[in-house]
């Protein structure tokens, strides 16, 4: 007995020796990736071998006053298209690809046009091509390269842009037994995986980079695509990068690709 009331005793918390270094690295990552929340940052820290549980990073996140501005989302109707991503879902790797265009400008005001092609199942960005303009012939050339590298998908989902509905494009897809899934006009949410990818492309790349010319845009685009596929953790994939998730997926059989079935799967919805 020390003749002292128990209620007067207080535990004095001792910060870990790596606390300041961890907080510093967390701030650096938050500046590099301003659209990332604490869970994504925690995943990156653990990949760098920090002792960074979600609860610990959240505590430091709050202490440092970090936050991600919330987006305002409009309510949208699903529509009646049978080709929307909510009704015709990817069942495995290289089953359904999604493609679309996004635009930006150089510092001098010249237009830049990006073609993106994404595997809906693995979320992997298969192609991200930038040029002054991209025609249906350019799209066919890009697809031919991807088919040689990854194989031929069963479906490709897109809107009704002129490059996608061109008769030459449709004839070529028919010849190689790829079905084009065209969404309803004015319903971009039906191509949700492409829209989700473009949201991240816009937030994390186009909104923070300045392109002096086409060559600079191509160089920066290649760097961002590599980072997106191999480093950036994806929340709907269990916070692993798309390339790592794709490597875990068994390659589908040729019979599955040549005779696709439209059944539901447990794959998560586009985030």
N, C-alpha and C positions, 0 to 999 in steps of 0.2 A: 504494500500500500504506500502510495506517495501522497495520500491525503489531498487529492486534487479531483474536482468533479469531472466525470467522464465527458459531460456536455461541453466542457471548455477545450477539449482536444480536437484539433483539426489536422487533416492530412494535407501536407504540402506537396502538390503535384510537381514532379520533376520532368521537364521536357526532355525528349530524346536527343541524343547528340546530333542526329541528322535532321532535326526539325527545321532549322533555318535553311539548310541546303535544299531540303525537299520543297519548302515553300518557294524558294527562289526558282527552282526548276519548274515548279507548277506555274508560276507567273510567266515564265518564258514560254512554256507551251500554250498558255492561254492567249498570249500576245500573238504567237504564230498561228493559232487556230481559234480565232475569236468566236466562231459559231459552236465550239465544243462546250458541253456541260461537264460537270465534275466527274461523271462516270466515264466519259470518253478520255478525259485527262488522266484519271486513275488507271485506266487500261494502258495508256501510253507509258505512264510511269512504271507500272509493273513490267512492261516489256523492256524497260531500261534497268530492271532488277532493283528498283526501289522497294522498300517495305511500305506499300501504299495501298491499304485496304480502302474500300469505298467510304467507310465511316471516317477514317482518318483524313482522307482527302477532302471529304465534305466539311469536316471541322475546320481545316485550314482554308478551304474555299470561302467559307462564311467569314472567317477571321480576316482574310485579305480583301473582303468586299467584292469578290468576283461574281459575275452573273452573266447570263446570256439573254439578250432582249427577246421577249416573246413575240412570235409572229401572230398576226391577226389572220384567221382562216375563214374563208367564206363557206357557207353551207351550199353543197352542190347535190343535185339529183343524180342518181346512178344512170338514168336513161334506160333505153330498151335494147341497146346493141348486144348481140350475142358474142361479139368479138372483144368486149371489154375485159380488162385484166382480172376483174372480180368474178367473171364467169368462165373464161377460158384460161386456166392457170397452168403455169409450168410445173411439170411433175419431176423433172430431173435436169441435170446439167445439159446444155445444148438442146433443149427442147423448144423453148420459146425465147427468141431474141426481140428486143424492142429498139427502135431507132427513131431519131428525131433530129431537128436542127435547132441551134441557138445562135444568137447574133450579138456582136459587140463591135467596137470601133477602136482604131489605133488612136494615138495621141493627136495625130493630124486630121482625124475625122474620117478616114477611109474605113469602109465596112469590112468586117471579118465574119466569116460564117463557119460554124463548127458542125460537123456530123458526128453524132454519138451513136454507138451500138452497144447495148448492154444485155448480158445474159440475165433473164429475169429470175432464174433459180439461184444462181450464185452471187448476183449483183455485180459481177465482174465487168469492168469497162473493157470491151473487146477492141473497140476502135474509138479514137477521138481525133478526127482529122479537121484541120483548120486551113482555110484558103480564102481568097477574095470571093469566089463563087464556087458552088459545087453543083454539078449537073447530075442527071440520072445515069449518064455514062460513068461519071466519077464514082457514084454509089455502087454501080455494078462491079467496077474494078476493085473497090475496097472490099465488097462482099466476097469476090472470088479469092482474094488473098486470105480472108478469114476462113473460108471453107477449106482451103488447103491446109490451114494451121489447126483448126478445131473440128473439122467435119461439118456436115450440112445439118442445120436445125430443121425441125418439123414445121415451125411457124415463125413468121416475123410480123410483129405488131407495129402499126404506124397510124398516123393520121392520114388525111386525104390530100397531102401536099402534092404538087405537080411532079416532083421527082419520084414519088412513091407510086403514083397511079399511072405513070407513063406506060403506054402500050408495050414499049420495048422491055421495060422492067417486068411487067406482068408476064409477057411471053417467056422471058428468061427464067423467072421463078417457076413457071409451069413446067418448063423443060427439065428442071432439076428436082421437081416434086416438093417444092417449098410452098406452103399455103400462106398467102398474105392475109393478115387479120386487120381489116380497116375499121377503125372506130367511127362512131357517129361524128359528123361535122359539128364543130363547136363544143366538143366534149373531151377536152384534153385529159381529164381525170380517168377516162377509160384506158388511157395509156399510162397508168399510174407509175410504173417502174421507171419509165423514161422521164416523167415529170419529177419524180423523186430525185433521180440522178441530176437532172438539170437544176433543181433547187440547190443541191450541194455544190454543183459546179459554179452557179452564180454567186452563192454566199461566200464560198471558201476560195474561189479563184478569180472569176471575172470581176467581182466587186472590189478586190484588193490589189490587183495587178494592173499596171499600165503597159500597153504594147506599143513600142516605138515603131515597129514595122512588122511585116508578115514573118520574117525570119525569127524575130524575137518571140512572136506569138507561138510559133511552132516549137521553139526550144522550151519555153515555159510550159506549154501544153503537155509536151512529152514528160517533163519532170513531174507535173501535177498528176498525170495519169498513172505514172509509176508509183507515186506516193499513195494515191487512192487505192490502187489494187493491192499493194504489198505492205503498207504501213498503217494506213488509216483504219482503226477498228470500226466495224459496222454494227450498230446496236441490234438490228434484227437478225444478225448472224451469230449472236452470243458474244459480241465484242471481239471478233477476229476479223482480219482483213479478208476481202473477197477472194484473193488468190489462194490464201491458206484454206478457206472454206472449199473452194473449187478443187483443191488438191485432195481433200478428204472424200469428195464425191466419186463414187464408182462411175466409170464411163458407161453410158447406156448402150445396149446392144443395137446392131444395125436393124434388127427386126422392129425394135421399139421405135426407131426413128422413121422407118419406112411405113409403119402402120400405126400412127399415133392414136391414142384413145383420149377422150376428153373426160377424165374423171377427176374428182376433187382430191386435194392433198392437204397435208398439215402445214405446208409452208407458210411463214408469216406474210402478212399483207405488206404492200409498199409503205415504208416509213416516211 
